[in-house]
Amino acid sequence: MHEYTSTARVWGLSCPGFPEEVSRARRWTRDILRGSPLAEDAELIVSELSANAILHTASGHQSGSFHLAVAVSAQVVAVSVTDDGGTGTAPKVERQDQDSEHGRGLGMVSAIAHRVVVHATEAGHTITAELFPDVRRGEHPC
């Protein structure tokens, strides 16, 4: 391998804060991870995090946007969604009653992902969900 080539690959996508962009984010993720056993989980996570950005932050306001990143290495698939902020509190994982209409999204992401990290800054929030392949079954991220 060339000394300047990384074993991790990273893709990025910026989307306007329109609801129809959630399906675009899902397709983009699915295309990147095509053939990976982690593709469906990553697609579901991106869908939930993108929808949350539009619904609960300034990303869904006029001229708002959200940003996605997908990083793939032999050890992990990490998907991140960064929103435009505008809320007084950082997103947090809460266990909700299964009859609740709202508030279950990050709990679901946490149940699917091996690790979820929320990073808050003055400019917004980045939520990263990490998925680890099951190397015992011979899974590879891509």
LOVEXTI-614074 format. One record per residue (C-alpha): residue in three letters; z, x, y; residue number from 0. Coordinates in steps of 0.001 Angstrom, whole numbers, plus 524288, in hexadecimal, padded with zeros to 5 digits. Each point is the difference from the previous one (the first is absolute). Layout:
REM residues N
+-----+-------+-------+-------+-----+
: res :     z :     x :     y :   n :
+-----+-------+-------+-------+-----+
: ALA :     Z :     X :     Y : NUM :
...
+-----+-------+-------+-------+-----+
REM end
This chain:
REM residues 142
+-----+-------+-------+-------+-----+
: res :     z :     x :     y :   n :
+-----+-------+-------+-------+-----+
: MET : 80000 : 80000 : 80000 :   0 :
: HIS : 7FCE6 : 804A8 : 80D9C :   1 :
: GLU : 80BED : 80503 : 80740 :   2 :
: TYR : 7FE08 : 7F618 : 80B08 :   3 :
: THR : 7FE8E : 7F435 : 7F727 :   4 :
: SER : 80BE4 : 7F787 : 7FE3E :   5 :
: THR : 802E1 : 7F8FC : 7F367 :   6 :
: ALA : 80413 : 7F404 : 807D5 :   7 :
: ARG : 7F5D4 : 7F760 : 80666 :   8 :
: VAL : 8030F : 7F771 : 80BBE :   9 :
: TRP : 7F81C : 7F4C9 : 805C2 :  10 :
: GLY : 802B5 : 7F879 : 80C87 :  11 :
: LEU : 7FB79 : 7F309 : 805A0 :  12 :
: SER : 8030D : 7F936 : 80CDF :  13 :
: CYS : 7FE74 : 7F141 : 800B6 :  14 :
: PRO : 800C6 : 7F63F : 80B25 :  15 :
: GLY : 80B94 : 7F6E0 : 7FE66 :  16 :
: PHE : 7F836 : 7F448 : 7FB1A :  17 :
: PRO : 80404 : 7F8D6 : 7F383 :  18 :
: GLU : 7F29B : 80222 : 7F9C1 :  19 :
: GLU : 80263 : 80EB1 : 800BB :  20 :
: VAL : 80A15 : 7FEC9 : 7F515 :  21 :
: SER : 7F51F : 7FD60 : 7F636 :  22 :
: ARG : 7F864 : 80B8F : 8058B :  23 :
: ALA : 80BF8 : 808BC : 7FE10 :  24 :
: ARG : 80143 : 7FB1E : 7F1FD :  25 :
: ARG : 7F19D : 802AE : 7FCD8 :  26 :
: TRP : 800BF : 80D73 : 80642 :  27 :
: THR : 80BDA : 8037E : 7F7BB :  28 :
: ARG : 7F9AB : 7FAA8 : 7F3AC :  29 :
: ASP : 7F3B5 : 8080E : 8029D :  30 :
: ILE : 807C5 : 80C92 : 801C6 :  31 :
: LEU : 80809 : 7FDDD : 7F3B9 :  32 :
: ARG : 7F528 : 7FA6A : 7F774 :  33 :
: GLY : 802F6 : 8033F : 7F1D0 :  34 :
: SER : 80E34 : 80381 : 80289 :  35 :
: PRO : 80A9A : 7F8D9 : 7F84D :  36 :
: LEU : 80774 : 7FF30 : 80CEF :  37 :
: ALA : 7F4FC : 7F952 : 80793 :  38 :
: GLU : 804BA : 7F1F0 : 7FE7B :  39 :
: ASP : 80DE8 : 80334 : 803FD :  40 :
: ALA : 7FB56 : 807E8 : 80BB3 :  41 :
: GLU : 7F6D6 : 7F514 : 80416 :  42 :
: LEU : 80AFC : 7F5F6 : 7FF74 :  43 :
: ILE : 80902 : 808E1 : 807DB :  44 :
: VAL : 7F5A9 : 8026F : 80A75 :  45 :
: SER : 7FD76 : 7F170 : 800E7 :  46 :
: GLU : 80E59 : 7FCD0 : 80206 :  47 :
: LEU : 802B2 : 80AF7 : 809AA :  48 :
: SER : 7F3AE : 7FD23 : 807E5 :  49 :
: ALA : 8032D : 7F181 : 800C0 :  50 :
: ASN : 80DEC : 8033A : 8043E :  51 :
: ALA : 7FADF : 808DD : 80AC7 :  52 :
: ILE : 7F777 : 7F512 : 80556 :  53 :
: LEU : 80A1F : 7F543 : 7FE98 :  54 :
: HIS : 80C59 : 806E8 : 8047C :  55 :
: THR : 7FC1B : 80A95 : 809C8 :  56 :
: ALA : 7F79D : 8025F : 80BEC :  57 :
: SER : 7F4FA : 803A4 : 7F6BA :  58 :
: GLY : 7FCAB : 7F186 : 7FF59 :  59 :
: HIS : 7FF70 : 7FE61 : 80EC9 :  60 :
: GLN : 7F394 : 800B6 : 807F6 :  61 :
: SER : 7FAA9 : 80DEC : 7FF40 :  62 :
: GLY : 80A05 : 80366 : 7F56E :  63 :
: SER : 7FCB2 : 807E0 : 7F3F2 :  64 :
: PHE : 805BC : 80599 : 7F3A3 :  65 :
: HIS : 7FCF8 : 80CA1 : 7F914 :  66 :
: LEU : 7FF51 : 80315 : 7F18B :  67 :
: ALA : 800C6 : 80CB3 : 7F89D :  68 :
: VAL : 7FE15 : 80246 : 7F182 :  69 :
: ALA : 803F4 : 80D19 : 7FA54 :  70 :
: VAL : 7FCD1 : 8036E : 7F1F7 :  71 :
: SER : 804BC : 80B9D : 7F828 :  72 :
: ALA : 802AF : 80269 : 7F1A3 :  73 :
: GLN : 80E2F : 7FC00 : 8023D :  74 :
: VAL : 7FF1C : 7F427 : 808FA :  75 :
: VAL : 7F7F8 : 7F5A6 : 806CD :  76 :
: ALA : 8061F : 7FD60 : 80D42 :  77 :
: VAL : 7FB96 : 7F4D1 : 808A7 :  78 :
: SER : 804BD : 7FF11 : 80E0F :  79 :
: VAL : 7FE4B : 7F580 : 80A3C :  80 :
: THR : 8036C : 802DD : 80E21 :  81 :
: ASP : 801A9 : 7F4BF : 8098E :  82 :
: ASP : 8006A : 7FF53 : 80ED2 :  83 :
: GLY : 80E94 : 7FCFC : 8009C :  84 :
: GLY : 804A3 : 7F63E : 809EC :  85 :
: THR : 80B96 : 7FB36 : 7F839 :  86 :
: GLY : 80E07 : 8034B : 802DD :  87 :
: THR : 8031A : 80399 : 7F204 :  88 :
: ALA : 7F9BF : 80820 : 7F55D :  89 :
: PRO : 7FB09 : 7F931 : 7F3CB :  90 :
: LYS : 809C8 : 7FFEE : 7F4DB :  91 :
: VAL : 7FFEB : 7FC31 : 7F1D7 :  92 :
: GLU : 807D4 : 7F3A7 : 7FDDA :  93 :
: ARG : 801FD : 7F841 : 7F3A3 :  94 :
: GLN : 7FC6E : 7F1F5 : 80331 :  95 :
: ASP : 801A1 : 7F366 : 7F891 :  96 :
: GLN : 7F398 : 7FDA9 : 7F823 :  97 :
: ASP : 7FE33 : 7F2F2 : 80709 :  98 :
: SER : 7FF92 : 806AA : 80D52 :  99 :
: GLU : 7F309 : 7FF09 : 8071D : 100 :
: HIS : 801E5 : 80CCF : 8075A : 101 :
: GLY : 806E4 : 80CFF : 7FE58 : 102 :
: ARG : 7FC48 : 8035E : 7F21B : 103 :
: GLY : 7F48E : 8092C : 802A2 : 104 :
: LEU : 80713 : 80CF6 : 8011E : 105 :
: GLY : 8087A : 7FC45 : 7F473 : 106 :
: MET : 7F3B7 : 7FDFA : 7F803 : 107 :
: VAL : 7FA68 : 80CFC : 804BF : 108 :
: SER : 80CD0 : 8068F : 7FC4F : 109 :
: ALA : 7FF71 : 7F9FD : 7F26C : 110 :
: ILE : 7F21D : 804FE : 7FDA9 : 111 :
: ALA : 80117 : 80D7F : 80628 : 112 :
: HIS : 80839 : 80B10 : 7FAC6 : 113 :
: ARG : 8048E : 8033B : 80DBD : 114 :
: VAL : 7FEC1 : 7F973 : 80D56 : 115 :
: VAL : 802C5 : 80739 : 80CB2 : 116 :
: VAL : 800C2 : 7F992 : 80D6D : 117 :
: HIS : 7FE3B : 808FA : 80B95 : 118 :
: ALA : 80231 : 7FA3F : 80D88 : 119 :
: THR : 7FC07 : 80626 : 80CED : 120 :
: GLU : 7FECF : 7FABB : 80DBB : 121 :
: ALA : 7F17A : 7FDD1 : 7FD7B : 122 :
: GLY : 8017F : 7F802 : 7F389 : 123 :
: HIS : 803A4 : 8005D : 7F1B5 : 124 :
: THR : 7F9EE : 806B2 : 7F469 : 125 :
: ILE : 80306 : 7FAD6 : 7F280 : 126 :
: THR : 7FC1F : 808CA : 7F4C5 : 127 :
: ALA : 80021 : 7FB7B : 7F1EB : 128 :
: GLU : 7FEBC : 80A13 : 7F53F : 129 :
: LEU : 7FACB : 7FD44 : 7F268 : 130 :
: PHE : 801AF : 809FB : 7F52A : 131 :
: PRO : 7F6EA : 8004C : 7F442 : 132 :
: ASP : 805D7 : 7FF1C : 7F280 : 133 :
: VAL : 7FC60 : 80D8F : 7FB2C : 134 :
: ARG : 80596 : 7FD02 : 7F295 : 135 :
: ARG : 7F4FB : 7F61B : 7FE44 : 136 :
: GLY : 7F5F2 : 80950 : 80598 : 137 :
: GLU : 7FE4C : 7F8B1 : 80CD7 : 138 :
: HIS : 7F9F4 : 80716 : 80B64 : 139 :
: PRO : 7FFF6 : 7FAB8 : 80DF8 : 140 :
: CYS : 7F136 : 80104 : 8011B : 141 :
+-----+-------+-------+-------+-----+
REM end
